[in-house]
């Protein structure tokens, strides 16, 4: 089989294009996954929030 040099260049160009598209999709999915990942709250922050919620519940109960 005889291949033209243009055919070989076009084949590499098309394969490179599809590989680049796949790499970009994987990078976009990883970036979206990292963006949605929440950092765990530290313990003192949680305790402060719980205390604040308890105080709000007490004030609401006292109003009723």
mmJSON file of the N, C-alpha and C atoms, coordinates in Angstrom:
{"data_MODEL":{"atom_site":{
"group_PDB":["ATOM","ATOM","ATOM","ATOM","ATOM","ATOM","ATOM","ATOM","ATOM","ATOM","ATOM","ATOM","ATOM","ATOM","ATOM","ATOM","ATOM","ATOM","ATOM","ATOM","ATOM","ATOM","ATOM","ATOM","ATOM","ATOM","ATOM","ATOM","ATOM","ATOM","ATOM","ATOM","ATOM","ATOM","ATOM","ATOM","ATOM","ATOM","ATOM","ATOM","ATOM","ATOM","ATOM","ATOM","ATOM","ATOM","ATOM","ATOM","ATOM","ATOM","ATOM","ATOM","ATOM","ATOM","ATOM","ATOM","ATOM","ATOM","ATOM","ATOM","ATOM","ATOM","ATOM","ATOM","ATOM","ATOM","ATOM","ATOM","ATOM","ATOM","ATOM","ATOM","ATOM","ATOM","ATOM","ATOM","ATOM","ATOM","ATOM","ATOM","ATOM","ATOM","ATOM","ATOM","ATOM","ATOM","ATOM","ATOM","ATOM","ATOM","ATOM","ATOM","ATOM","ATOM","ATOM","ATOM","ATOM","ATOM","ATOM","ATOM","ATOM","ATOM","ATOM","ATOM","ATOM","ATOM","ATOM","ATOM","ATOM","ATOM","ATOM","ATOM","ATOM","ATOM","ATOM","ATOM","ATOM","ATOM","ATOM","ATOM","ATOM","ATOM","ATOM","ATOM","ATOM","ATOM","ATOM","ATOM","ATOM","ATOM","ATOM","ATOM","ATOM","ATOM","ATOM","ATOM","ATOM","ATOM","ATOM","ATOM","ATOM","ATOM","ATOM","ATOM","ATOM","ATOM","ATOM","ATOM","ATOM","ATOM","ATOM","ATOM","ATOM","ATOM","ATOM","ATOM","ATOM","ATOM","ATOM","ATOM","ATOM","ATOM","ATOM","ATOM","ATOM","ATOM","ATOM","ATOM","ATOM","ATOM","ATOM","ATOM","ATOM","ATOM","ATOM","ATOM","ATOM","ATOM","ATOM","ATOM","ATOM","ATOM","ATOM","ATOM","ATOM","ATOM","ATOM","ATOM","ATOM","ATOM","ATOM","ATOM"],
"id":[1,2,3,4,5,6,7,8,9,10,11,12,13,14,15,16,17,18,19,20,21,22,23,24,25,26,27,28,29,30,31,32,33,34,35,36,37,38,39,40,41,42,43,44,45,46,47,48,49,50,51,52,53,54,55,56,57,58,59,60,61,62,63,64,65,66,67,68,69,70,71,72,73,74,75,76,77,78,79,80,81,82,83,84,85,86,87,88,89,90,91,92,93,94,95,96,97,98,99,100,101,102,103,104,105,106,107,108,109,110,111,112,113,114,115,116,117,118,119,120,121,122,123,124,125,126,127,128,129,130,131,132,133,134,135,136,137,138,139,140,141,142,143,144,145,146,147,148,149,150,151,152,153,154,155,156,157,158,159,160,161,162,163,164,165,166,167,168,169,170,171,172,173,174,175,176,177,178,179,180,181,182,183,184,185,186,187,188,189,190,191,192],
"type_symbol":["N","C","C","N","C","C","N","C","C","N","C","C","N","C","C","N","C","C","N","C","C","N","C","C","N","C","C","N","C","C","N","C","C","N","C","C","N","C","C","N","C","C","N","C","C","N","C","C","N","C","C","N","C","C","N","C","C","N","C","C","N","C","C","N","C","C","N","C","C","N","C","C","N","C","C","N","C","C","N","C","C","N","C","C","N","C","C","N","C","C","N","C","C","N","C","C","N","C","C","N","C","C","N","C","C","N","C","C","N","C","C","N","C","C","N","C","C","N","C","C","N","C","C","N","C","C","N","C","C","N","C","C","N","C","C","N","C","C","N","C","C","N","C","C","N","C","C","N","C","C","N","C","C","N","C","C","N","C","C","N","C","C","N","C","C","N","C","C","N","C","C","N","C","C","N","C","C","N","C","C","N","C","C","N","C","C","N","C","C","N","C","C"],
"label_atom_id":["N","CA","C","N","CA","C","N","CA","C","N","CA","C","N","CA","C","N","CA","C","N","CA","C","N","CA","C","N","CA","C","N","CA","C","N","CA","C","N","CA","C","N","CA","C","N","CA","C","N","CA","C","N","CA","C","N","CA","C","N","CA","C","N","CA","C","N","CA","C","N","CA","C","N","CA","C","N","CA","C","N","CA","C","N","CA","C","N","CA","C","N","CA","C","N","CA","C","N","CA","C","N","CA","C","N","CA","C","N","CA","C","N","CA","C","N","CA","C","N","CA","C","N","CA","C","N","CA","C","N","CA","C","N","CA","C","N","CA","C","N","CA","C","N","CA","C","N","CA","C","N","CA","C","N","CA","C","N","CA","C","N","CA","C","N","CA","C","N","CA","C","N","CA","C","N","CA","C","N","CA","C","N","CA","C","N","CA","C","N","CA","C","N","CA","C","N","CA","C","N","CA","C","N","CA","C","N","CA","C","N","CA","C","N","CA","C","N","CA","C","N","CA","C"],
"label_alt_id":[null,null,null,null,null,null,null,null,null,null,null,null,null,null,null,null,null,null,null,null,null,null,null,null,null,null,null,null,null,null,null,null,null,null,null,null,null,null,null,null,null,null,null,null,null,null,null,null,null,null,null,null,null,null,null,null,null,null,null,null,null,null,null,null,null,null,null,null,null,null,null,null,null,null,null,null,null,null,null,null,null,null,null,null,null,null,null,null,null,null,null,null,null,null,null,null,null,null,null,null,null,null,null,null,null,null,null,null,null,null,null,null,null,null,null,null,null,null,null,null,null,null,null,null,null,null,null,null,null,null,null,null,null,null,null,null,null,null,null,null,null,null,null,null,null,null,null,null,null,null,null,null,null,null,null,null,null,null,null,null,null,null,null,null,null,null,null,null,null,null,null,null,null,null,null,null,null,null,null,null,null,null,null,null,null,null,null,null,null,null,null,null],
"label_comp_id":["UNK","UNK","UNK","UNK","UNK","UNK","UNK","UNK","UNK","UNK","UNK","UNK","UNK","UNK","UNK","UNK","UNK","UNK","UNK","UNK","UNK","UNK","UNK","UNK","UNK","UNK","UNK","UNK","UNK","UNK","UNK","UNK","UNK","UNK","UNK","UNK","UNK","UNK","UNK","UNK","UNK","UNK","UNK","UNK","UNK","UNK","UNK","UNK","UNK","UNK","UNK","UNK","UNK","UNK","UNK","UNK","UNK","UNK","UNK","UNK","UNK","UNK","UNK","UNK","UNK","UNK","UNK","UNK","UNK","UNK","UNK","UNK","UNK","UNK","UNK","UNK","UNK","UNK","UNK","UNK","UNK","UNK","UNK","UNK","UNK","UNK","UNK","UNK","UNK","UNK","UNK","UNK","UNK","UNK","UNK","UNK","UNK","UNK","UNK","UNK","UNK","UNK","UNK","UNK","UNK","UNK","UNK","UNK","UNK","UNK","UNK","UNK","UNK","UNK","UNK","UNK","UNK","UNK","UNK","UNK","UNK","UNK","UNK","UNK","UNK","UNK","UNK","UNK","UNK","UNK","UNK","UNK","UNK","UNK","UNK","UNK","UNK","UNK","UNK","UNK","UNK","UNK","UNK","UNK","UNK","UNK","UNK","UNK","UNK","UNK","UNK","UNK","UNK","UNK","UNK","UNK","UNK","UNK","UNK","UNK","UNK","UNK","UNK","UNK","UNK","UNK","UNK","UNK","UNK","UNK","UNK","UNK","UNK","UNK","UNK","UNK","UNK","UNK","UNK","UNK","UNK","UNK","UNK","UNK","UNK","UNK","UNK","UNK","UNK","UNK","UNK","UNK"],
"label_asym_id":["A","A","A","A","A","A","A","A","A","A","A","A","A","A","A","A","A","A","A","A","A","A","A","A","A","A","A","A","A","A","A","A","A","A","A","A","A","A","A","A","A","A","A","A","A","A","A","A","A","A","A","A","A","A","A","A","A","A","A","A","A","A","A","A","A","A","A","A","A","A","A","A","A","A","A","A","A","A","A","A","A","A","A","A","A","A","A","A","A","A","A","A","A","A","A","A","A","A","A","A","A","A","A","A","A","A","A","A","A","A","A","A","A","A","A","A","A","A","A","A","A","A","A","A","A","A","A","A","A","A","A","A","A","A","A","A","A","A","A","A","A","A","A","A","A","A","A","A","A","A","A","A","A","A","A","A","A","A","A","A","A","A","A","A","A","A","A","A","A","A","A","A","A","A","A","A","A","A","A","A","A","A","A","A","A","A","A","A","A","A","A","A"],
"label_entity_id":["1","1","1","1","1","1","1","1","1","1","1","1","1","1","1","1","1","1","1","1","1","1","1","1","1","1","1","1","1","1","1","1","1","1","1","1","1","1","1","1","1","1","1","1","1","1","1","1","1","1","1","1","1","1","1","1","1","1","1","1","1","1","1","1","1","1","1","1","1","1","1","1","1","1","1","1","1","1","1","1","1","1","1","1","1","1","1","1","1","1","1","1","1","1","1","1","1","1","1","1","1","1","1","1","1","1","1","1","1","1","1","1","1","1","1","1","1","1","1","1","1","1","1","1","1","1","1","1","1","1","1","1","1","1","1","1","1","1","1","1","1","1","1","1","1","1","1","1","1","1","1","1","1","1","1","1","1","1","1","1","1","1","1","1","1","1","1","1","1","1","1","1","1","1","1","1","1","1","1","1","1","1","1","1","1","1","1","1","1","1","1","1"],
"label_seq_id":[1,1,1,2,2,2,3,3,3,4,4,4,5,5,5,6,6,6,7,7,7,8,8,8,9,9,9,10,10,10,11,11,11,12,12,12,13,13,13,14,14,14,15,15,15,16,16,16,17,17,17,18,18,18,19,19,19,20,20,20,21,21,21,22,22,22,23,23,23,24,24,24,25,25,25,26,26,26,27,27,27,28,28,28,29,29,29,30,30,30,31,31,31,32,32,32,33,33,33,34,34,34,35,35,35,36,36,36,37,37,37,38,38,38,39,39,39,40,40,40,41,41,41,42,42,42,43,43,43,44,44,44,45,45,45,46,46,46,47,47,47,48,48,48,49,49,49,50,50,50,51,51,51,52,52,52,53,53,53,54,54,54,55,55,55,56,56,56,57,57,57,58,58,58,59,59,59,60,60,60,61,61,61,62,62,62,63,63,63,64,64,64],
"pdbx_PDB_ins_code":[null,null,null,null,null,null,null,null,null,null,null,null,null,null,null,null,null,null,null,null,null,null,null,null,null,null,null,null,null,null,null,null,null,null,null,null,null,null,null,null,null,null,null,null,null,null,null,null,null,null,null,null,null,null,null,null,null,null,null,null,null,null,null,null,null,null,null,null,null,null,null,null,null,null,null,null,null,null,null,null,null,null,null,null,null,null,null,null,null,null,null,null,null,null,null,null,null,null,null,null,null,null,null,null,null,null,null,null,null,null,null,null,null,null,null,null,null,null,null,null,null,null,null,null,null,null,null,null,null,null,null,null,null,null,null,null,null,null,null,null,null,null,null,null,null,null,null,null,null,null,null,null,null,null,null,null,null,null,null,null,null,null,null,null,null,null,null,null,null,null,null,null,null,null,null,null,null,null,null,null,null,null,null,null,null,null,null,null,null,null,null,null],
"Cartn_x":[0.844,0.0,0.885,0.498,1.219,0.404,1.081,0.421,1.065,0.223,0.679,1.099,2.115,2.56,1.447,0.605,-0.529,-1.526,-1.729,-2.624,-2.079,-0.785,-0.171,-0.275,-0.006,-0.089,-1.535,-2.488,-3.894,-4.34,-3.856,-4.211,-3.7,-2.44,-1.896,-2.623,-2.988,-3.699,-5.058,-5.803,-7.126,-7.034,-6.078,-5.913,-5.531,-4.67,-4.274,-5.451,-6.311,-7.489,-8.411,-8.66,-9.549,-8.92,-7.629,-6.955,-7.005,-6.803,-6.886,-8.295,-9.313,-10.693,-10.962,-10.47,-10.667,-9.955,-8.733,-7.976,-8.7,-9.249,-9.964,-11.237,-11.939,-13.147,-12.78,-11.724,-11.295,-10.88,-10.157,-9.737,-10.941,-11.939,-13.134,-13.911,-14.004,-14.713,-13.972,-12.644,-11.872,-12.013,-12.01,-12.158,-13.532,-14.562,-15.911,-16.008,-15.36,-15.396,-14.682,-13.558,-12.831,-13.591,-14.337,-15.095,-16.235,-16.853,-18.0,-17.607,-16.335,-15.887,-15.871,-16.548,-16.602,-15.526,-14.906,-13.916,-14.626,-14.119,-14.769,-14.615,-15.681,-15.65,-14.88,-14.144,-13.392,-14.308,-13.874,-14.715,-15.182,-14.328,-14.82,-15.89,-15.75,-16.75,-18.098,-18.074,-19.322,-19.956,-19.137,-19.672,-20.293,-19.644,-20.204,-21.533,-21.615,-22.864,-23.971,-23.627,-24.634,-25.151,-24.24,-24.659,-25.563,-25.206,-26.026,-27.416,-27.487,-28.794,-29.614,-28.964,-29.689,-30.251,-29.477,-29.96,-31.154,-31.097,-32.221,-33.472,-33.303,-34.451,-35.05,-34.187,-34.689,-35.46,-34.958,-35.669,-37.015,-37.039,-38.315,-39.289,-38.808,-39.688,-40.214,-39.391,-39.824,-40.87,-40.811,-41.805,-43.166,-43.209,-44.484,-45.0],
"Cartn_y":[-1.182,0.0,1.239,2.184,3.467,4.508,5.225,6.298,7.616,8.564,9.914,10.571,11.431,12.103,12.985,13.51,14.312,13.483,12.239,11.342,11.057,10.84,10.552,11.761,12.947,14.173,14.405,14.216,14.415,13.415,12.174,11.165,11.564,11.98,12.409,13.641,14.554,15.761,15.403,14.517,14.127,13.349,12.44,11.693,12.633,13.576,14.556,15.408,15.76,16.555,15.797,14.521,13.733,13.478,13.238,13.045,14.33,15.48,16.768,17.0,16.659,16.828,15.959,14.743,13.851,14.401,14.89,15.457,16.681,17.523,18.708,18.329,17.317,16.871,16.314,15.523,14.964,16.089,17.085,18.204,18.999,19.189,19.927,19.167,17.856,17.056,17.093,17.003,17.07,18.435,19.5,20.841,21.006,20.476,20.564,19.748,18.595,17.762,18.453,19.098,19.794,21.019,21.655,22.842,22.476,21.316,20.91,20.229,19.91,19.23,20.235,19.867,20.759,20.367,21.358,21.099,20.796,19.85,19.555,20.723,21.025,22.129,21.682,22.606,22.236,22.216,21.51,21.223,22.48,23.446,24.635,25.395,25.451,26.128,25.426,24.106,23.354,23.581,23.589,23.807,25.194,26.198,27.552,27.622,26.937,26.956,26.237,25.132,24.401,25.269,25.945,26.822,27.945,28.517,29.596,29.076,27.896,27.322,27.02,26.516,26.247,27.532,28.603,29.882,30.38,30.196,30.633,29.818,28.517,27.666,28.104,28.401,28.845,30.152,31.098,32.369,32.164,31.262,30.981,30.283,29.398,28.729,29.702,30.641,31.637,32.582,32.842,33.728,33.059,31.753,31.05,30.82],
"Cartn_z":[0.0,0.0,0.0,-0.783,-0.841,-0.095,0.785,1.5,1.114,0.916,0.625,1.941,1.917,3.133,3.686,2.829,3.284,4.07,3.643,4.382,5.78,5.871,7.165,8.081,7.557,8.365,8.809,7.907,8.254,9.321,9.232,10.221,11.604,11.689,12.978,13.499,12.611,13.02,13.596,12.934,13.415,14.723,14.81,16.07,17.206,16.935,17.944,18.381,17.431,17.765,18.706,18.424,19.283,20.65,20.69,21.977,22.789,22.144,22.835,23.37,22.599,23.056,24.283,24.29,25.435,26.658,26.496,27.613,28.177,27.325,27.799,28.563,28.108,28.815,30.18,30.256,31.545,32.49,31.979,32.822,33.314,32.47,32.874,33.952,33.821,34.819,36.155,36.109,37.354,38.012,37.219,37.781,38.419,37.783,38.352,39.634,39.668,40.87,42.028,41.748,42.805,43.289,42.397,42.779,43.718,43.49,44.293,45.596,45.742,46.966,48.116,49.203,50.358,51.349,51.939,52.97,54.281,55.05,56.332,57.297,57.989,58.945,60.178,60.76,61.955,63.178,64.19,65.364,66.109,66.404,67.134,66.357,65.042,64.229,64.339,64.322,64.456,65.826,66.863,68.207,68.329,67.738,67.786,67.042,65.924,65.163,65.917,66.583,67.361,68.507,69.194,70.295,69.785,68.642,68.089,67.721,67.165,66.818,68.065,69.102,70.34,70.944,70.881,71.405,70.597,69.281,68.443,68.751,68.982,69.32,70.647,71.625,72.93,72.812,72.022,71.876,71.181,70.205,69.516,70.465,71.306,72.257,73.295,73.698,74.695,74.114,72.828,72.203,72.137,72.068,71.977,73.32],
"occupancy":[1.0,1.0,1.0,1.0,1.0,1.0,1.0,1.0,1.0,1.0,1.0,1.0,1.0,1.0,1.0,1.0,1.0,1.0,1.0,1.0,1.0,1.0,1.0,1.0,1.0,1.0,1.0,1.0,1.0,1.0,1.0,1.0,1.0,1.0,1.0,1.0,1.0,1.0,1.0,1.0,1.0,1.0,1.0,1.0,1.0,1.0,1.0,1.0,1.0,1.0,1.0,1.0,1.0,1.0,1.0,1.0,1.0,1.0,1.0,1.0,1.0,1.0,1.0,1.0,1.0,1.0,1.0,1.0,1.0,1.0,1.0,1.0,1.0,1.0,1.0,1.0,1.0,1.0,1.0,1.0,1.0,1.0,1.0,1.0,1.0,1.0,1.0,1.0,1.0,1.0,1.0,1.0,1.0,1.0,1.0,1.0,1.0,1.0,1.0,1.0,1.0,1.0,1.0,1.0,1.0,1.0,1.0,1.0,1.0,1.0,1.0,1.0,1.0,1.0,1.0,1.0,1.0,1.0,1.0,1.0,1.0,1.0,1.0,1.0,1.0,1.0,1.0,1.0,1.0,1.0,1.0,1.0,1.0,1.0,1.0,1.0,1.0,1.0,1.0,1.0,1.0,1.0,1.0,1.0,1.0,1.0,1.0,1.0,1.0,1.0,1.0,1.0,1.0,1.0,1.0,1.0,1.0,1.0,1.0,1.0,1.0,1.0,1.0,1.0,1.0,1.0,1.0,1.0,1.0,1.0,1.0,1.0,1.0,1.0,1.0,1.0,1.0,1.0,1.0,1.0,1.0,1.0,1.0,1.0,1.0,1.0,1.0,1.0,1.0,1.0,1.0,1.0],
"B_iso_or_equiv":[0.0,0.0,0.0,0.0,0.0,0.0,0.0,0.0,0.0,0.0,0.0,0.0,0.0,0.0,0.0,0.0,0.0,0.0,0.0,0.0,0.0,0.0,0.0,0.0,0.0,0.0,0.0,0.0,0.0,0.0,0.0,0.0,0.0,0.0,0.0,0.0,0.0,0.0,0.0,0.0,0.0,0.0,0.0,0.0,0.0,0.0,0.0,0.0,0.0,0.0,0.0,0.0,0.0,0.0,0.0,0.0,0.0,0.0,0.0,0.0,0.0,0.0,0.0,0.0,0.0,0.0,0.0,0.0,0.0,0.0,0.0,0.0,0.0,0.0,0.0,0.0,0.0,0.0,0.0,0.0,0.0,0.0,0.0,0.0,0.0,0.0,0.0,0.0,0.0,0.0,0.0,0.0,0.0,0.0,0.0,0.0,0.0,0.0,0.0,0.0,0.0,0.0,0.0,0.0,0.0,0.0,0.0,0.0,0.0,0.0,0.0,0.0,0.0,0.0,0.0,0.0,0.0,0.0,0.0,0.0,0.0,0.0,0.0,0.0,0.0,0.0,0.0,0.0,0.0,0.0,0.0,0.0,0.0,0.0,0.0,0.0,0.0,0.0,0.0,0.0,0.0,0.0,0.0,0.0,0.0,0.0,0.0,0.0,0.0,0.0,0.0,0.0,0.0,0.0,0.0,0.0,0.0,0.0,0.0,0.0,0.0,0.0,0.0,0.0,0.0,0.0,0.0,0.0,0.0,0.0,0.0,0.0,0.0,0.0,0.0,0.0,0.0,0.0,0.0,0.0,0.0,0.0,0.0,0.0,0.0,0.0,0.0,0.0,0.0,0.0,0.0,0.0],
"pdbx_formal_charge":[null,null,null,null,null,null,null,null,null,null,null,null,null,null,null,null,null,null,null,null,null,null,null,null,null,null,null,null,null,null,null,null,null,null,null,null,null,null,null,null,null,null,null,null,null,null,null,null,null,null,null,null,null,null,null,null,null,null,null,null,null,null,null,null,null,null,null,null,null,null,null,null,null,null,null,null,null,null,null,null,null,null,null,null,null,null,null,null,null,null,null,null,null,null,null,null,null,null,null,null,null,null,null,null,null,null,null,null,null,null,null,null,null,null,null,null,null,null,null,null,null,null,null,null,null,null,null,null,null,null,null,null,null,null,null,null,null,null,null,null,null,null,null,null,null,null,null,null,null,null,null,null,null,null,null,null,null,null,null,null,null,null,null,null,null,null,null,null,null,null,null,null,null,null,null,null,null,null,null,null,null,null,null,null,null,null,null,null,null,null,null,null],
"auth_seq_id":[1,1,1,2,2,2,3,3,3,4,4,4,5,5,5,6,6,6,7,7,7,8,8,8,9,9,9,10,10,10,11,11,11,12,12,12,13,13,13,14,14,14,15,15,15,16,16,16,17,17,17,18,18,18,19,19,19,20,20,20,21,21,21,22,22,22,23,23,23,24,24,24,25,25,25,26,26,26,27,27,27,28,28,28,29,29,29,30,30,30,31,31,31,32,32,32,33,33,33,34,34,34,35,35,35,36,36,36,37,37,37,38,38,38,39,39,39,40,40,40,41,41,41,42,42,42,43,43,43,44,44,44,45,45,45,46,46,46,47,47,47,48,48,48,49,49,49,50,50,50,51,51,51,52,52,52,53,53,53,54,54,54,55,55,55,56,56,56,57,57,57,58,58,58,59,59,59,60,60,60,61,61,61,62,62,62,63,63,63,64,64,64],
"auth_comp_id":["UNK","UNK","UNK","UNK","UNK","UNK","UNK","UNK","UNK","UNK","UNK","UNK","UNK","UNK","UNK","UNK","UNK","UNK","UNK","UNK","UNK","UNK","UNK","UNK","UNK","UNK","UNK","UNK","UNK","UNK","UNK","UNK","UNK","UNK","UNK","UNK","UNK","UNK","UNK","UNK","UNK","UNK","UNK","UNK","UNK","UNK","UNK","UNK","UNK","UNK","UNK","UNK","UNK","UNK","UNK","UNK","UNK","UNK","UNK","UNK","UNK","UNK","UNK","UNK","UNK","UNK","UNK","UNK","UNK","UNK","UNK","UNK","UNK","UNK","UNK","UNK","UNK","UNK","UNK","UNK","UNK","UNK","UNK","UNK","UNK","UNK","UNK","UNK","UNK","UNK","UNK","UNK","UNK","UNK","UNK","UNK","UNK","UNK","UNK","UNK","UNK","UNK","UNK","UNK","UNK","UNK","UNK","UNK","UNK","UNK","UNK","UNK","UNK","UNK","UNK","UNK","UNK","UNK","UNK","UNK","UNK","UNK","UNK","UNK","UNK","UNK","UNK","UNK","UNK","UNK","UNK","UNK","UNK","UNK","UNK","UNK","UNK","UNK","UNK","UNK","UNK","UNK","UNK","UNK","UNK","UNK","UNK","UNK","UNK","UNK","UNK","UNK","UNK","UNK","UNK","UNK","UNK","UNK","UNK","UNK","UNK","UNK","UNK","UNK","UNK","UNK","UNK","UNK","UNK","UNK","UNK","UNK","UNK","UNK","UNK","UNK","UNK","UNK","UNK","UNK","UNK","UNK","UNK","UNK","UNK","UNK","UNK","UNK","UNK","UNK","UNK","UNK"],
"auth_asym_id":["A","A","A","A","A","A","A","A","A","A","A","A","A","A","A","A","A","A","A","A","A","A","A","A","A","A","A","A","A","A","A","A","A","A","A","A","A","A","A","A","A","A","A","A","A","A","A","A","A","A","A","A","A","A","A","A","A","A","A","A","A","A","A","A","A","A","A","A","A","A","A","A","A","A","A","A","A","A","A","A","A","A","A","A","A","A","A","A","A","A","A","A","A","A","A","A","A","A","A","A","A","A","A","A","A","A","A","A","A","A","A","A","A","A","A","A","A","A","A","A","A","A","A","A","A","A","A","A","A","A","A","A","A","A","A","A","A","A","A","A","A","A","A","A","A","A","A","A","A","A","A","A","A","A","A","A","A","A","A","A","A","A","A","A","A","A","A","A","A","A","A","A","A","A","A","A","A","A","A","A","A","A","A","A","A","A","A","A","A","A","A","A"],
"auth_atom_id":["N","CA","C","N","CA","C","N","CA","C","N","CA","C","N","CA","C","N","CA","C","N","CA","C","N","CA","C","N","CA","C","N","CA","C","N","CA","C","N","CA","C","N","CA","C","N","CA","C","N","CA","C","N","CA","C","N","CA","C","N","CA","C","N","CA","C","N","CA","C","N","CA","C","N","CA","C","N","CA","C","N","CA","C","N","CA","C","N","CA","C","N","CA","C","N","CA","C","N","CA","C","N","CA","C","N","CA","C","N","CA","C","N","CA","C","N","CA","C","N","CA","C","N","CA","C","N","CA","C","N","CA","C","N","CA","C","N","CA","C","N","CA","C","N","CA","C","N","CA","C","N","CA","C","N","CA","C","N","CA","C","N","CA","C","N","CA","C","N","CA","C","N","CA","C","N","CA","C","N","CA","C","N","CA","C","N","CA","C","N","CA","C","N","CA","C","N","CA","C","N","CA","C","N","CA","C","N","CA","C","N","CA","C","N","CA","C","N","CA","C","N","CA","C"],
"pdbx_PDB_model_num":[1,1,1,1,1,1,1,1,1,1,1,1,1,1,1,1,1,1,1,1,1,1,1,1,1,1,1,1,1,1,1,1,1,1,1,1,1,1,1,1,1,1,1,1,1,1,1,1,1,1,1,1,1,1,1,1,1,1,1,1,1,1,1,1,1,1,1,1,1,1,1,1,1,1,1,1,1,1,1,1,1,1,1,1,1,1,1,1,1,1,1,1,1,1,1,1,1,1,1,1,1,1,1,1,1,1,1,1,1,1,1,1,1,1,1,1,1,1,1,1,1,1,1,1,1,1,1,1,1,1,1,1,1,1,1,1,1,1,1,1,1,1,1,1,1,1,1,1,1,1,1,1,1,1,1,1,1,1,1,1,1,1,1,1,1,1,1,1,1,1,1,1,1,1,1,1,1,1,1,1,1,1,1,1,1,1,1,1,1,1,1,1]
}}}
